[in-house]
Amino acid sequence: MSRSHPAASEDESGQEPEKGVSLNFKVSPEFKKEFKGYAVAEGISMTDLLKDGFALSKNRRQK
């Protein structure tokens, strides 16, 4: 039995989720392993970790 999910492309607020685009850059294998390991240990995605780090860096650099 197949069920259709009309709201499957919507989040809990009824809004369409934001589509992501790729952000490509090279890092060392050691950095990737440490970054990914930290994200897993914190229970967050690598994307969320990157966004958090960017926000912290922006706030620190603002005068």
OpenMM code with the backbone's topology and positions (N, CA, C; nanometers):
from openmm import Vec3, app, unit

residues = "MET SER ARG SER HIS PRO ALA ALA SER GLU ASP GLU SER GLY GLN GLU PRO GLU LYS GLY VAL SER LEU ASN PHE LYS VAL SER PRO GLU PHE LYS LYS GLU PHE LYS GLY TYR ALA VAL ALA GLU GLY ILE SER MET THR ASP LEU LEU LYS ASP GLY PHE ALA LEU SER LYS ASN ARG ARG GLN LYS".split()
positions = [
    Vec3(0.0845, -0.1166, 0.0000),
    Vec3(0.0000, 0.0000, 0.0000),
    Vec3(0.0892, 0.1232, 0.0000),
    Vec3(0.0709, 0.2097, -0.0957),
    Vec3(0.1524, 0.3294, -0.1113),
    Vec3(0.0732, 0.4513, -0.0662),
    Vec3(0.1360, 0.5330, 0.0166),
    Vec3(0.0725, 0.6572, 0.0621),
    Vec3(0.1473, 0.7737, 0.0035),
    Vec3(0.0740, 0.8723, -0.0408),
    Vec3(0.1406, 0.9928, -0.0880),
    Vec3(0.1528, 1.0896, 0.0283),
    Vec3(0.2574, 1.1682, 0.0281),
    Vec3(0.2821, 1.2656, 0.1326),
    Vec3(0.2878, 1.4033, 0.0699),
    Vec3(0.1746, 1.4722, 0.0602),
    Vec3(0.1754, 1.6027, -0.0060),
    Vec3(0.2646, 1.7043, 0.0622),
    Vec3(0.2874, 1.6909, 0.1939),
    Vec3(0.3702, 1.7876, 0.2660),
    Vec3(0.5139, 1.7380, 0.2811),
    Vec3(0.5509, 1.6341, 0.2089),
    Vec3(0.6837, 1.5766, 0.2250),
    Vec3(0.7940, 1.6754, 0.1915),
    Vec3(0.7663, 1.7740, 0.1061),
    Vec3(0.8687, 1.8710, 0.0719),
    Vec3(0.8619, 1.9959, 0.1585),
    Vec3(0.7781, 1.9943, 0.2610),
    Vec3(0.7652, 2.1082, 0.3503),
    Vec3(0.8227, 2.0733, 0.4864),
    Vec3(0.8737, 2.1738, 0.5586),
    Vec3(0.9197, 2.1488, 0.6933),
    Vec3(0.8030, 2.1609, 0.7905),
    Vec3(0.8319, 2.1538, 0.9211),
    Vec3(0.7256, 2.1539, 1.0212),
    Vec3(0.6442, 2.2826, 1.0225),
    Vec3(0.7025, 2.3928, 0.9732),
    Vec3(0.6292, 2.5195, 0.9718),
    Vec3(0.5430, 2.5338, 0.8469),
    Vec3(0.5471, 2.4320, 0.7588),
    Vec3(0.4695, 2.4392, 0.6359),
    Vec3(0.5427, 2.5109, 0.5243),
    Vec3(0.6672, 2.5523, 0.5508),
    Vec3(0.7475, 2.6219, 0.4504),
    Vec3(0.8320, 2.5211, 0.3723),
    Vec3(0.8606, 2.5556, 0.2483),
    Vec3(0.9525, 2.4746, 0.1700),
    Vec3(1.0916, 2.4855, 0.2317),
    Vec3(1.1633, 2.3742, 0.2490),
    Vec3(1.2985, 2.3845, 0.3032),
    Vec3(1.3910, 2.4555, 0.2048),
    Vec3(1.4895, 2.5250, 0.2586),
    Vec3(1.5840, 2.5975, 0.1749),
    Vec3(1.6710, 2.4975, 0.0994),
    Vec3(1.6849, 2.5186, -0.0312),
    Vec3(1.7706, 2.4313, -0.1096),
    Vec3(1.9154, 2.4722, -0.0894),
    Vec3(2.0010, 2.3755, -0.0776),
    Vec3(2.1429, 2.4029, -0.0587),
    Vec3(2.2170, 2.4021, -0.1911),
    Vec3(2.3286, 2.4703, -0.1916),
    Vec3(2.4202, 2.4672, -0.3051),
    Vec3(2.5557, 2.4218, -0.2534),
    Vec3(2.6363, 2.3680, -0.3409),
    Vec3(2.7679, 2.3181, -0.3020),
    Vec3(2.8646, 2.4317, -0.2748),
    Vec3(2.9469, 2.4118, -0.1750),
    Vec3(3.0566, 2.5010, -0.1427),
    Vec3(3.1802, 2.4123, -0.1454),
    Vec3(3.2599, 2.4258, -0.2504),
    Vec3(3.3710, 2.3336, -0.2710),
    Vec3(3.5054, 2.3998, -0.2433),
    Vec3(3.5830, 2.3366, -0.1557),
    Vec3(3.7202, 2.3793, -0.1319),
    Vec3(3.7978, 2.2603, -0.0787),
    Vec3(3.9288, 2.2669, -0.0912),
    Vec3(4.0156, 2.1563, -0.0517),
    Vec3(4.0683, 2.1776, 0.0892),
    Vec3(4.0700, 2.0692, 0.1668),
    Vec3(4.1322, 2.0668, 0.2986),
    Vec3(4.2153, 1.9395, 0.3069),
    Vec3(4.3049, 1.9342, 0.4036),
    Vec3(4.3865, 1.8133, 0.4193),
    Vec3(4.2983, 1.6991, 0.4703),
    Vec3(4.3387, 1.5768, 0.4409),
    Vec3(4.2628, 1.4623, 0.4926),
    Vec3(4.2552, 1.4633, 0.6460),
    Vec3(4.3614, 1.5101, 0.7120),
    Vec3(4.3630, 1.5164, 0.8580),
    Vec3(4.2589, 1.6161, 0.9102),
    Vec3(4.2499, 1.7330, 0.8439),
    Vec3(4.1512, 1.8328, 0.8855),
    Vec3(4.0104, 1.7785, 0.8665),
    Vec3(3.9848, 1.7157, 0.7522),
    Vec3(3.8515, 1.6607, 0.7266),
    Vec3(3.8137, 1.5574, 0.8323),
    Vec3(3.9074, 1.4714, 0.8671),
    Vec3(3.8805, 1.3678, 0.9666),
    Vec3(3.8492, 1.4311, 1.1028),
    Vec3(3.9286, 1.5320, 1.1419),
    Vec3(3.9054, 1.5985, 1.2701),
    Vec3(3.7731, 1.6749, 1.2696),
    Vec3(3.7449, 1.7463, 1.1601),
    Vec3(3.6221, 1.8243, 1.1472),
    Vec3(3.5006, 1.7334, 1.1538),
    Vec3(3.5022, 1.6268, 1.0755),
    Vec3(3.3897, 1.5336, 1.0729),
    Vec3(3.3729, 1.4650, 1.2079),
    Vec3(3.4846, 1.4242, 1.2683),
    Vec3(3.4785, 1.3594, 1.3994),
    Vec3(3.4195, 1.4501, 1.5056),
    Vec3(3.4561, 1.5783, 1.5009),
    Vec3(3.4026, 1.6730, 1.5975),
    Vec3(3.2525, 1.6917, 1.5767),
    Vec3(3.2105, 1.7040, 1.4507),
    Vec3(3.0672, 1.7196, 1.4216),
    Vec3(2.9889, 1.5985, 1.4725),
    Vec3(3.0402, 1.4796, 1.4476),
    Vec3(2.9723, 1.3577, 1.4936),
    Vec3(2.9661, 1.3557, 1.6463),
    Vec3(3.0774, 1.3895, 1.7110),
    Vec3(3.0811, 1.3893, 1.8574),
    Vec3(2.9820, 1.4890, 1.9171),
    Vec3(2.9595, 1.5993, 1.8471),
    Vec3(2.8663, 1.7011, 1.8938),
    Vec3(2.7224, 1.6725, 1.8500),
    Vec3(2.7044, 1.5745, 1.7633),
    Vec3(2.5704, 1.5383, 1.7164),
    Vec3(2.5115, 1.6391, 1.6192),
    Vec3(2.5981, 1.7062, 1.5428),
    Vec3(2.5520, 1.8039, 1.4440),
    Vec3(2.6095, 1.7694, 1.3079),
    Vec3(2.5526, 1.8272, 1.2047),
    Vec3(2.6040, 1.8025, 1.0698),
    Vec3(2.7307, 1.8852, 1.0470),
    Vec3(2.8091, 1.8434, 0.9524),
    Vec3(2.9273, 1.9202, 0.9152),
    Vec3(2.8862, 2.0584, 0.8640),
    Vec3(2.7742, 2.0659, 0.7960),
    Vec3(2.7242, 2.1951, 0.7467),
    Vec3(2.6918, 2.2878, 0.8622),
    Vec3(2.6232, 2.2354, 0.9637),
    Vec3(2.5900, 2.3182, 1.0796),
    Vec3(2.7159, 2.3625, 1.1543),
    Vec3(2.8151, 2.2741, 1.1648),
    Vec3(2.9411, 2.3109, 1.2286),
    Vec3(3.0102, 2.4227, 1.1517),
    Vec3(3.0109, 2.4136, 1.0200),
    Vec3(3.0714, 2.5186, 0.9376),
    Vec3(2.9970, 2.6508, 0.9552),
    Vec3(2.8638, 2.6452, 0.9536),
    Vec3(2.7841, 2.7674, 0.9722),
    Vec3(2.8093, 2.8300, 1.1086),
    Vec3(2.8157, 2.7465, 1.2135),
    Vec3(2.8425, 2.7974, 1.3482),
    Vec3(2.9805, 2.8632, 1.3551),
    Vec3(3.0803, 2.7975, 1.2981),
    Vec3(3.2157, 2.8534, 1.2984),
    Vec3(3.2231, 2.9841, 1.2219),
    Vec3(3.1528, 2.9926, 1.1108),
    Vec3(3.1504, 3.1156, 1.0322),
    Vec3(3.0856, 3.2279, 1.1120),
    Vec3(2.9740, 3.1987, 1.1773),
    Vec3(2.9049, 3.3004, 1.2580),
    Vec3(2.9953, 3.3496, 1.3713),
    Vec3(3.0645, 3.2587, 1.4383),
    Vec3(3.1561, 3.2983, 1.5451),
    Vec3(3.2692, 3.3849, 1.4924),
    Vec3(3.3239, 3.3480, 1.3787),
    Vec3(3.4327, 3.4255, 1.3190),
    Vec3(3.3863, 3.5649, 1.2793),
    Vec3(3.2676, 3.5740, 1.2190),
    Vec3(3.2135, 3.7057, 1.1815),
    Vec3(3.1935, 3.7933, 1.3043),
    Vec3(3.1364, 3.7373, 1.4101),
    Vec3(3.1114, 3.8147, 1.5321),
    Vec3(3.2420, 3.8612, 1.5946),
    Vec3(3.3430, 3.7775, 1.5950),
    Vec3(3.4718, 3.8114, 1.6550),
    Vec3(3.5408, 3.9230, 1.5769),
    Vec3(3.5220, 3.9247, 1.4461),
    Vec3(3.5916, 4.0214, 1.3622),
    Vec3(3.5198, 4.1566, 1.3509),
    Vec3(3.3948, 4.1616, 1.3917),
    Vec3(3.3210, 4.2877, 1.3849),
    Vec3(3.3742, 4.3847, 1.4910),
    Vec3(3.3795, 4.5106, 1.4530),
    Vec3(3.4318, 4.6120, 1.5461),
    Vec3(3.3232, 4.7023, 1.5937),
] * unit.nanometer
topology = app.Topology()
chain = topology.addChain("A")
for resn in residues:
    res = topology.addResidue(resn, chain)
    for name in ("N", "CA", "C"):
        topology.addAtom(name, app.Element.getBySymbol(name[0]), res)
